[in-house]
Amino acid sequence: MPKDAEVKQTPSHVAIIMDGNGRWAQQRGRPRLFGHHAGARRVREIVKSCPDLGVKYLTIFAFSTENWKRTQTEVAGLMGLFRKYLEREADELFASGVCVRFIGDRIRLDPKLVSLMDDLELRTAGNDRVNLTVALNYGGRDEVTRAAKRLAYEIEQGRLTHKDVDAETLARFLDTHVLPDPDLVIRTSGEARISNFLLWQSAYAEYEFVDTLWPDFSTAEFAKVLGQFGKRDRRFGAVRA
């Protein structure tokens, strides 16, 4: 296959449901938070691998709107981990040319965490080597609901009418309005469901469900999944002649 054809087959935007941290820890007789720390280290490796693999956009599912149902101990531990990760990785992300964005509803998050998120977004806004989007307190239905409310407000204010509303208009009010839709969604740990992740944006994405628990999802396996994507025939509803 010509080199140019191979480049076209590489997914530009990959989204990952990072599942299996808790089970990974339990298999080793350790608390679930131990697995989340291991998972955070894996995030760093996968992000670093993206430029060489041709991935321009990476979106990771860090904490869902449903994850608040977990024990108070685990939720508090996760929030502390997020703060430490942002503090520890900020310099490296900036130096590596990573542009960081966050999607999700920030209202319920700790103000100190939100401040770190805001600062990292502002600091890395000029980077373009890799676009890392972190879904934090994110749910696909919640995102569409919030977008619909903002759209309804614009109509109430007279800046739009119902005739202006179509799929493109609504998409402008989504958290991901500055991002392309994902080409590939990967879920680790052997579970085969999408768990309310990027429901609107993934309408034509390819999916790959792998058995590996997230802390064990190596860059080599990531590259293998990307290679398998290149073999898929993406028609977007059309039929090839």
C-alpha positions as CSV (number, residue, x, y, z in Angstrom):
1,M,0.0,0.0,0.0
2,P,1.4,3.4,-0.9
3,K,2.6,5.5,2.1
4,D,0.0,8.2,1.4
5,A,-2.8,5.7,1.6
6,E,-1.5,4.5,5.0
7,V,-1.6,8.0,6.4
8,K,-5.2,8.4,5.3
9,Q,-6.1,5.2,7.2
10,T,-4.8,6.6,10.6
11,P,-7.6,7.8,12.9
12,S,-7.0,11.5,13.6
13,H,-9.2,11.5,16.7
14,V,-9.2,8.6,19.1
15,A,-11.5,8.5,22.2
16,I,-10.8,6.0,25.0
17,I,-13.1,4.7,27.7
18,M,-10.4,3.8,30.3
19,D,-11.9,0.9,32.1
20,G,-10.5,-1.7,34.5
21,N,-8.4,0.2,37.0
22,G,-10.3,-1.1,40.0
23,R,-10.2,-4.8,38.8
24,W,-6.5,-4.4,38.0
25,A,-5.9,-3.4,41.6
26,Q,-8.2,-6.0,43.1
27,Q,-6.3,-8.8,41.2
28,R,-3.2,-7.7,43.0
29,G,-4.9,-7.5,46.4
30,R,-4.7,-3.7,46.5
31,P,-7.3,-1.0,47.0
32,R,-9.1,0.4,43.9
33,L,-7.3,3.7,44.2
34,F,-4.0,1.9,43.6
35,G,-5.4,0.9,40.2
36,H,-6.4,4.5,39.4
37,H,-2.9,5.7,40.1
38,A,-1.5,3.0,37.7
39,G,-4.1,4.1,35.2
40,A,-2.9,7.7,35.4
41,R,0.6,6.6,34.6
42,R,-0.7,4.8,31.6
43,V,-2.4,8.0,30.4
44,R,0.9,9.7,30.3
45,E,2.4,7.0,28.1
46,I,-0.5,6.9,25.7
47,V,-0.5,10.7,25.3
48,K,3.3,10.7,24.6
49,S,2.8,8.0,21.9
50,C,0.2,9.9,19.9
51,P,2.5,12.0,17.7
52,D,4.5,9.1,16.4
53,L,1.3,7.1,15.8
54,G,-0.4,9.9,13.8
55,V,-3.1,10.6,16.4
56,K,-3.8,14.4,16.5
57,Y,-6.7,14.3,18.9
58,L,-7.1,12.1,22.0
59,T,-10.1,12.2,24.2
60,I,-10.2,10.2,27.5
61,F,-13.1,9.4,29.8
62,A,-11.8,10.2,33.3
63,F,-14.9,10.6,35.4
64,S,-18.6,10.2,34.4
65,T,-21.7,11.9,35.8
66,E,-22.6,8.4,37.1
67,N,-19.3,7.9,38.9
68,W,-20.6,10.0,41.8
69,K,-22.5,6.8,42.8
70,R,-19.2,5.2,43.9
71,T,-18.1,5.2,47.5
72,Q,-17.2,8.5,49.1
73,T,-13.7,7.2,49.7
74,E,-13.1,6.3,46.0
75,V,-14.6,9.6,44.7
76,A,-12.5,11.7,47.1
77,G,-9.4,9.7,46.2
78,L,-10.1,10.2,42.5
79,M,-10.6,13.9,42.9
80,G,-7.3,14.1,44.8
81,L,-5.6,12.1,42.0
82,F,-6.9,14.5,39.4
83,R,-5.5,17.5,41.3
84,K,-2.1,15.8,41.7
85,Y,-2.0,14.7,38.1
86,L,-2.7,18.3,36.8
87,E,-0.1,19.7,39.2
88,R,2.5,17.1,38.4
89,E,2.0,16.9,34.6
90,A,1.4,20.5,33.7
91,D,4.9,21.4,32.9
92,E,5.5,18.2,30.9
93,L,2.2,18.6,28.9
94,F,3.1,22.2,28.0
95,A,6.7,21.3,27.0
96,S,5.5,18.4,24.9
97,G,3.2,20.6,22.8
98,V,0.0,19.2,24.2
99,C,-3.1,21.3,24.1
100,V,-5.4,20.3,27.0
101,R,-9.1,20.8,27.1
102,F,-11.7,19.6,29.6
103,I,-15.3,18.7,28.8
104,G,-18.2,18.0,31.2
105,D,-20.1,20.0,33.8
106,R,-17.7,21.8,36.1
107,I,-20.3,23.1,38.6
108,R,-20.1,20.1,40.9
109,L,-16.3,19.9,40.9
110,D,-14.1,21.4,43.7
111,P,-13.2,25.0,42.9
112,K,-9.5,24.3,43.4
113,L,-9.6,21.5,40.8
114,V,-11.6,23.8,38.4
115,S,-8.9,26.5,38.8
116,L,-6.2,24.0,37.9
117,M,-8.2,23.0,34.9
118,D,-8.7,26.6,33.8
119,D,-5.0,27.4,34.2
120,L,-3.9,24.3,32.2
121,E,-6.3,25.1,29.4
122,L,-5.1,28.7,29.2
123,R,-1.4,27.7,29.4
124,T,-1.5,25.1,26.7
125,A,-4.0,26.8,24.4
126,G,-1.2,27.6,21.9
127,N,0.0,24.1,21.6
128,D,-1.0,21.9,18.6
129,R,1.2,18.8,18.6
130,V,-1.5,16.7,20.4
131,N,-5.0,17.8,21.4
132,L,-5.8,16.1,24.7
133,T,-9.4,16.3,25.9
134,V,-10.3,15.1,29.3
135,A,-13.9,14.2,30.0
136,L,-14.4,15.0,33.7
137,N,-17.9,14.9,35.3
138,Y,-19.0,14.2,31.8
139,G,-22.1,12.3,30.4
140,G,-23.3,12.3,26.9
141,R,-27.0,12.8,27.8
142,D,-26.0,15.6,30.2
143,E,-24.0,17.3,27.6
144,V,-26.8,17.2,25.0
145,T,-29.3,18.4,27.7
146,R,-27.0,21.4,28.6
147,A,-26.5,22.2,24.9
148,A,-30.3,22.1,24.3
149,K,-30.8,24.5,27.3
150,R,-28.2,27.0,25.8
151,L,-29.9,26.7,22.4
152,A,-33.3,27.3,23.9
153,Y,-31.9,30.4,25.7
154,E,-30.6,31.8,22.4
155,I,-34.1,31.4,20.9
156,E,-35.7,33.1,23.9
157,Q,-33.3,36.0,23.5
158,G,-34.3,36.3,19.8
159,R,-30.8,35.5,18.5
160,L,-32.0,32.3,16.9
161,T,-35.4,31.0,15.7
162,H,-36.7,27.5,15.6
163,K,-36.0,27.5,11.8
164,D,-32.3,28.0,12.5
165,V,-32.1,24.7,14.5
166,D,-30.5,21.8,12.8
167,A,-27.8,19.3,13.7
168,E,-25.0,21.7,12.9
169,T,-26.6,24.4,15.1
170,L,-27.0,22.1,18.1
171,A,-23.4,20.8,17.7
172,R,-22.1,24.4,18.2
173,F,-23.5,24.3,21.8
174,L,-21.8,21.0,22.7
175,D,-18.7,20.8,24.9
176,T,-16.8,19.5,22.0
177,H,-17.7,22.2,19.5
178,V,-14.1,23.0,18.7
179,L,-13.2,19.3,18.1
180,P,-13.7,16.9,15.2
181,D,-15.8,13.9,15.8
182,P,-13.9,10.8,16.9
183,D,-12.9,8.3,14.2
184,L,-12.3,5.5,16.7
185,V,-13.6,4.8,20.2
186,I,-11.7,2.2,22.3
187,R,-12.9,0.6,25.5
188,T,-10.6,-1.5,27.6
189,S,-11.3,-4.2,30.2
190,G,-13.6,-6.5,28.1
191,E,-16.8,-4.5,28.6
192,A,-18.8,-3.9,25.4
193,R,-20.9,-0.8,26.1
194,I,-20.4,2.9,25.5
195,S,-21.5,4.1,29.0
196,N,-22.9,7.5,28.0
197,F,-19.7,8.6,26.3
198,L,-19.7,11.0,23.3
199,L,-23.2,9.9,22.2
200,W,-23.7,12.6,19.7
201,Q,-20.1,12.8,18.4
202,S,-19.7,9.0,17.9
203,A,-22.5,8.5,15.5
204,Y,-20.2,7.3,12.8
205,A,-17.1,6.3,14.9
206,E,-15.6,2.8,14.7
207,Y,-15.5,0.9,18.0
208,E,-12.9,-1.4,19.4
209,F,-13.5,-3.4,22.6
210,V,-10.3,-4.9,24.0
211,D,-10.0,-7.3,27.0
212,T,-6.9,-5.6,28.4
213,L,-7.4,-3.7,31.7
214,W,-6.5,-0.1,31.3
215,P,-3.3,-0.1,33.4
216,D,-2.0,-2.9,31.1
217,F,-3.0,-1.2,27.9
218,S,0.5,-0.6,26.4
219,T,1.5,1.7,23.6
220,A,2.2,-1.4,21.6
221,E,-1.4,-2.6,21.9
222,F,-2.6,1.0,21.2
223,A,-0.6,0.9,17.9
224,K,-2.0,-2.5,17.1
225,V,-5.6,-1.3,17.5
226,L,-4.8,1.7,15.3
227,G,-3.5,-0.6,12.7
228,Q,-6.7,-2.6,12.8
229,F,-8.7,0.5,12.3
230,G,-6.8,1.1,9.0
231,K,-8.3,-2.1,7.6
232,R,-11.9,-1.0,8.1
233,D,-14.1,0.2,5.3
234,R,-15.8,3.4,6.5
235,R,-18.8,4.3,4.2
236,F,-20.8,6.7,6.5
237,G,-24.0,5.2,5.3
238,A,-23.1,5.2,1.6
239,V,-22.6,2.2,-0.7
240,R,-19.4,1.9,-2.7
241,A,-20.0,1.4,-6.5
